[in-house]
Amino acid sequence: MVGADLFSPSMERLAMEMVDKCRGLPLAIVVLGGLLSYRKEVDEWQKVKTHLWQHMNNDSVEISHILSLSYNALSFELKQCFLYIGIFQEDHVIDAEKLRHLWLG
Protein backbone atom coordinates (compact mmCIF):
# COMPACT_ATOMS: atom_id res chain seq x y z
CA MET A 1 0.00 0.00 0.00
CA VAL A 2 1.27 3.46 -0.82
CA GLY A 3 1.80 6.10 1.84
CA ALA A 4 -0.99 8.24 3.21
CA ASP A 5 0.68 11.31 1.67
CA LEU A 6 -0.51 10.16 -1.74
CA PHE A 7 -4.06 11.08 -0.82
CA SER A 8 -3.34 14.21 1.19
CA PRO A 9 -4.95 17.53 0.23
CA SER A 10 -1.51 19.05 -0.39
CA MET A 11 -0.65 16.22 -2.82
CA GLU A 12 -3.93 16.75 -4.67
CA ARG A 13 -3.33 20.51 -4.84
CA LEU A 14 0.18 19.98 -6.27
CA ALA A 15 -1.18 17.53 -8.84
CA MET A 16 -3.88 19.95 -10.00
CA GLU A 17 -1.40 22.84 -10.28
CA MET A 18 1.02 20.76 -12.38
CA VAL A 19 -1.73 19.39 -14.62
CA ASP A 20 -3.03 22.93 -15.21
CA LYS A 21 0.42 23.94 -16.48
CA CYS A 22 0.28 21.10 -19.03
CA ARG A 23 -2.50 23.03 -20.81
CA GLY A 24 -4.48 19.89 -21.62
CA LEU A 25 -1.68 18.28 -23.64
CA PRO A 26 -2.22 14.52 -23.17
CA LEU A 27 1.44 13.64 -23.75
CA ALA A 28 2.60 16.15 -21.14
CA ILE A 29 0.07 14.85 -18.61
CA VAL A 30 0.94 11.19 -19.22
CA VAL A 31 4.69 11.80 -19.01
CA LEU A 32 4.29 13.92 -15.89
CA GLY A 33 2.11 11.21 -14.33
CA GLY A 34 4.73 8.58 -15.08
CA LEU A 35 7.44 10.78 -13.63
CA LEU A 36 5.48 11.31 -10.42
CA SER A 37 4.20 7.73 -10.11
CA TYR A 38 7.21 6.46 -8.22
CA ARG A 39 7.58 9.56 -6.07
CA LYS A 40 5.41 8.92 -3.04
CA GLU A 41 6.13 11.88 -0.76
CA VAL A 42 4.73 15.41 -0.94
CA ASP A 43 8.22 16.94 -0.78
CA GLU A 44 9.29 14.95 -3.86
CA TRP A 45 6.27 16.23 -5.80
CA GLN A 46 7.04 19.76 -4.61
CA LYS A 47 10.59 19.47 -6.01
CA VAL A 48 9.20 18.43 -9.42
CA LYS A 49 6.73 21.33 -9.35
CA THR A 50 9.46 23.81 -8.39
CA HIS A 51 11.64 22.53 -11.23
CA LEU A 52 8.76 22.85 -13.71
CA TRP A 53 7.94 26.37 -12.59
CA GLN A 54 11.54 27.40 -13.25
CA HIS A 55 11.18 26.31 -16.88
CA MET A 56 7.85 27.85 -17.80
CA ASN A 57 7.14 29.75 -20.97
CA ASN A 58 4.03 31.96 -21.11
CA ASP A 59 2.61 30.39 -17.95
CA SER A 60 2.78 26.85 -19.36
CA VAL A 61 5.43 24.19 -19.21
CA GLU A 62 7.28 23.34 -22.40
CA ILE A 63 6.57 19.73 -23.39
CA SER A 64 10.25 19.27 -24.20
CA HIS A 65 11.12 20.10 -20.60
CA ILE A 66 8.68 17.53 -19.22
CA LEU A 67 10.12 14.95 -21.60
CA SER A 68 13.67 15.81 -20.53
CA LEU A 69 12.69 15.43 -16.86
CA SER A 70 11.35 11.98 -17.66
CA TYR A 71 14.46 11.04 -19.67
CA ASN A 72 16.78 12.28 -16.92
CA ALA A 73 14.95 10.10 -14.39
CA LEU A 74 15.93 6.96 -16.35
CA SER A 75 18.86 4.84 -15.27
CA PHE A 76 22.05 5.06 -17.35
CA GLU A 77 21.27 1.68 -18.93
CA LEU A 78 17.73 2.66 -19.95
CA LYS A 79 19.00 5.95 -21.39
CA GLN A 80 21.31 3.92 -23.65
CA CYS A 81 18.43 1.70 -24.77
CA PHE A 82 16.24 4.73 -25.44
CA LEU A 83 18.95 6.33 -27.57
CA TYR A 84 19.39 3.15 -29.61
CA ILE A 85 15.68 3.28 -30.45
CA GLY A 86 16.48 6.48 -32.38
CA ILE A 87 18.40 4.41 -34.94
CA PHE A 88 15.20 2.82 -36.19
CA GLN A 89 12.88 4.46 -38.71
CA GLU A 90 9.82 6.24 -37.42
CA ASP A 91 6.51 4.35 -37.68
CA HIS A 92 8.22 0.99 -38.28
CA VAL A 93 8.18 -2.08 -36.11
CA ILE A 94 11.35 -2.37 -34.03
CA ASP A 95 12.90 -5.82 -33.97
CA ALA A 96 13.32 -6.44 -30.24
CA GLU A 97 16.17 -8.90 -30.77
CA LYS A 98 18.09 -6.40 -32.92
CA LEU A 99 17.54 -3.67 -30.33
CA ARG A 100 18.72 -5.99 -27.55
CA HIS A 101 21.83 -6.89 -29.57
CA LEU A 102 22.68 -3.21 -30.14
CA TRP A 103 21.96 -2.25 -26.56
CA LEU A 104 23.88 -5.05 -24.88
CA GLY A 105 26.64 -5.16 -27.46
C-alpha positions as protocol buffer text, in pm:
chain_id: "A"
residue {
  index: 1
  type: MET
  ca { x: 0 y: 0 z: 0 }
}
residue {
  index: 2
  type: VAL
  ca { x: 127 y: 346 z: -82 }
}
residue {
  index: 3
  type: GLY
  ca { x: 180 y: 610 z: 184 }
}
residue {
  index: 4
  type: ALA
  ca { x: -99 y: 824 z: 321 }
}
residue {
  index: 5
  type: ASP
  ca { x: 68 y: 1131 z: 167 }
}
residue {
  index: 6
  type: LEU
  ca { x: -51 y: 1016 z: -174 }
}
residue {
  index: 7
  type: PHE
  ca { x: -406 y: 1108 z: -82 }
}
residue {
  index: 8
  type: SER
  ca { x: -334 y: 1421 z: 119 }
}
residue {
  index: 9
  type: PRO
  ca { x: -495 y: 1753 z: 23 }
}
residue {
  index: 10
  type: SER
  ca { x: -151 y: 1905 z: -39 }
}
residue {
  index: 11
  type: MET
  ca { x: -65 y: 1622 z: -282 }
}
residue {
  index: 12
  type: GLU
  ca { x: -393 y: 1675 z: -467 }
}
residue {
  index: 13
  type: ARG
  ca { x: -333 y: 2051 z: -484 }
}
residue {
  index: 14
  type: LEU
  ca { x: 18 y: 1998 z: -627 }
}
residue {
  index: 15
  type: ALA
  ca { x: -118 y: 1753 z: -884 }
}
residue {
  index: 16
  type: MET
  ca { x: -388 y: 1995 z: -1000 }
}
residue {
  index: 17
  type: GLU
  ca { x: -140 y: 2284 z: -1028 }
}
residue {
  index: 18
  type: MET
  ca { x: 102 y: 2076 z: -1238 }
}
residue {
  index: 19
  type: VAL
  ca { x: -173 y: 1939 z: -1462 }
}
residue {
  index: 20
  type: ASP
  ca { x: -303 y: 2293 z: -1521 }
}
residue {
  index: 21
  type: LYS
  ca { x: 42 y: 2394 z: -1648 }
}
residue {
  index: 22
  type: CYS
  ca { x: 28 y: 2110 z: -1903 }
}
residue {
  index: 23
  type: ARG
  ca { x: -250 y: 2303 z: -2081 }
}
residue {
  index: 24
  type: GLY
  ca { x: -448 y: 1989 z: -2162 }
}
residue {
  index: 25
  type: LEU
  ca { x: -168 y: 1828 z: -2364 }
}
residue {
  index: 26
  type: PRO
  ca { x: -222 y: 1452 z: -2317 }
}
residue {
  index: 27
  type: LEU
  ca { x: 144 y: 1364 z: -2375 }
}
residue {
  index: 28
  type: ALA
  ca { x: 260 y: 1615 z: -2114 }
}
residue {
  index: 29
  type: ILE
  ca { x: 7 y: 1485 z: -1861 }
}
residue {
  index: 30
  type: VAL
  ca { x: 94 y: 1119 z: -1922 }
}
residue {
  index: 31
  type: VAL
  ca { x: 469 y: 1180 z: -1901 }
}
residue {
  index: 32
  type: LEU
  ca { x: 429 y: 1392 z: -1589 }
}
residue {
  index: 33
  type: GLY
  ca { x: 211 y: 1121 z: -1433 }
}
residue {
  index: 34
  type: GLY
  ca { x: 473 y: 858 z: -1508 }
}
residue {
  index: 35
  type: LEU
  ca { x: 744 y: 1078 z: -1363 }
}
residue {
  index: 36
  type: LEU
  ca { x: 548 y: 1131 z: -1042 }
}
residue {
  index: 37
  type: SER
  ca { x: 420 y: 773 z: -1011 }
}
residue {
  index: 38
  type: TYR
  ca { x: 721 y: 646 z: -822 }
}
residue {
  index: 39
  type: ARG
  ca { x: 758 y: 956 z: -607 }
}
residue {
  index: 40
  type: LYS
  ca { x: 541 y: 892 z: -304 }
}
residue {
  index: 41
  type: GLU
  ca { x: 613 y: 1188 z: -76 }
}
residue {
  index: 42
  type: VAL
  ca { x: 473 y: 1541 z: -94 }
}
residue {
  index: 43
  type: ASP
  ca { x: 822 y: 1694 z: -78 }
}
residue {
  index: 44
  type: GLU
  ca { x: 929 y: 1495 z: -386 }
}
residue {
  index: 45
  type: TRP
  ca { x: 627 y: 1623 z: -580 }
}
residue {
  index: 46
  type: GLN
  ca { x: 704 y: 1976 z: -461 }
}
residue {
  index: 47
  type: LYS
  ca { x: 1059 y: 1947 z: -601 }
}
residue {
  index: 48
  type: VAL
  ca { x: 920 y: 1843 z: -942 }
}
residue {
  index: 49
  type: LYS
  ca { x: 673 y: 2133 z: -935 }
}
residue {
  index: 50
  type: THR
  ca { x: 946 y: 2381 z: -839 }
}
residue {
  index: 51
  type: HIS
  ca { x: 1164 y: 2253 z: -1123 }
}
residue {
  index: 52
  type: LEU
  ca { x: 876 y: 2285 z: -1371 }
}
residue {
  index: 53
  type: TRP
  ca { x: 794 y: 2637 z: -1259 }
}
residue {
  index: 54
  type: GLN
  ca { x: 1154 y: 2740 z: -1325 }
}
residue {
  index: 55
  type: HIS
  ca { x: 1118 y: 2631 z: -1688 }
}
residue {
  index: 56
  type: MET
  ca { x: 785 y: 2785 z: -1780 }
}
residue {
  index: 57
  type: ASN
  ca { x: 714 y: 2975 z: -2097 }
}
residue {
  index: 58
  type: ASN
  ca { x: 403 y: 3196 z: -2111 }
}
residue {
  index: 59
  type: ASP
  ca { x: 261 y: 3039 z: -1795 }
}
residue {
  index: 60
  type: SER
  ca { x: 278 y: 2685 z: -1936 }
}
residue {
  index: 61
  type: VAL
  ca { x: 543 y: 2419 z: -1921 }
}
residue {
  index: 62
  type: GLU
  ca { x: 728 y: 2334 z: -2240 }
}
residue {
  index: 63
  type: ILE
  ca { x: 657 y: 1973 z: -2339 }
}
residue {
  index: 64
  type: SER
  ca { x: 1025 y: 1927 z: -2420 }
}
residue {
  index: 65
  type: HIS
  ca { x: 1112 y: 2010 z: -2060 }
}
residue {
  index: 66
  type: ILE
  ca { x: 868 y: 1753 z: -1922 }
}
residue {
  index: 67
  type: LEU
  ca { x: 1012 y: 1495 z: -2160 }
}
residue {
  index: 68
  type: SER
  ca { x: 1367 y: 1581 z: -2053 }
}
residue {
  index: 69
  type: LEU
  ca { x: 1269 y: 1543 z: -1686 }
}
residue {
  index: 70
  type: SER
  ca { x: 1135 y: 1198 z: -1766 }
}
residue {
  index: 71
  type: TYR
  ca { x: 1446 y: 1104 z: -1967 }
}
residue {
  index: 72
  type: ASN
  ca { x: 1678 y: 1228 z: -1692 }
}
residue {
  index: 73
  type: ALA
  ca { x: 1495 y: 1010 z: -1439 }
}
residue {
  index: 74
  type: LEU
  ca { x: 1593 y: 696 z: -1635 }
}
residue {
  index: 75
  type: SER
  ca { x: 1886 y: 484 z: -1527 }
}
residue {
  index: 76
  type: PHE
  ca { x: 2205 y: 506 z: -1735 }
}
residue {
  index: 77
  type: GLU
  ca { x: 2127 y: 168 z: -1893 }
}
residue {
  index: 78
  type: LEU
  ca { x: 1773 y: 266 z: -1995 }
}
residue {
  index: 79
  type: LYS
  ca { x: 1900 y: 595 z: -2139 }
}
residue {
  index: 80
  type: GLN
  ca { x: 2131 y: 392 z: -2365 }
}
residue {
  index: 81
  type: CYS
  ca { x: 1843 y: 170 z: -2477 }
}
residue {
  index: 82
  type: PHE
  ca { x: 1624 y: 473 z: -2544 }
}
residue {
  index: 83
  type: LEU
  ca { x: 1895 y: 633 z: -2757 }
}
residue {
  index: 84
  type: TYR
  ca { x: 1939 y: 315 z: -2961 }
}
residue {
  index: 85
  type: ILE
  ca { x: 1568 y: 328 z: -3045 }
}
residue {
  index: 86
  type: GLY
  ca { x: 1648 y: 648 z: -3238 }
}
residue {
  index: 87
  type: ILE
  ca { x: 1840 y: 441 z: -3494 }
}
residue {
  index: 88
  type: PHE
  ca { x: 1520 y: 282 z: -3619 }
}
residue {
  index: 89
  type: GLN
  ca { x: 1288 y: 446 z: -3871 }
}
residue {
  index: 90
  type: GLU
  ca { x: 982 y: 624 z: -3742 }
}
residue {
  index: 91
  type: ASP
  ca { x: 651 y: 435 z: -3768 }
}
residue {
  index: 92
  type: HIS
  ca { x: 822 y: 99 z: -3828 }
}
residue {
  index: 93
  type: VAL
  ca { x: 818 y: -208 z: -3611 }
}
residue {
  index: 94
  type: ILE
  ca { x: 1135 y: -237 z: -3403 }
}
residue {
  index: 95
  type: ASP
  ca { x: 1290 y: -582 z: -3397 }
}
residue {
  index: 96
  type: ALA
  ca { x: 1332 y: -644 z: -3024 }
}
residue {
  index: 97
  type: GLU
  ca { x: 1617 y: -890 z: -3077 }
}
residue {
  index: 98
  type: LYS
  ca { x: 1809 y: -640 z: -3292 }
}
residue {
  index: 99
  type: LEU
  ca { x: 1754 y: -367 z: -3033 }
}
residue {
  index: 100
  type: ARG
  ca { x: 1872 y: -599 z: -2755 }
}
residue {
  index: 101
  type: HIS
  ca { x: 2183 y: -689 z: -2957 }
}
residue {
  index: 102
  type: LEU
  ca { x: 2268 y: -321 z: -3014 }
}
residue {
  index: 103
  type: TRP
  ca { x: 2196 y: -225 z: -2656 }
}
residue {
  index: 104
  type: LEU
  ca { x: 2388 y: -505 z: -2488 }
}
residue {
  index: 105
  type: GLY
  ca { x: 2664 y: -516 z: -2746 }
}
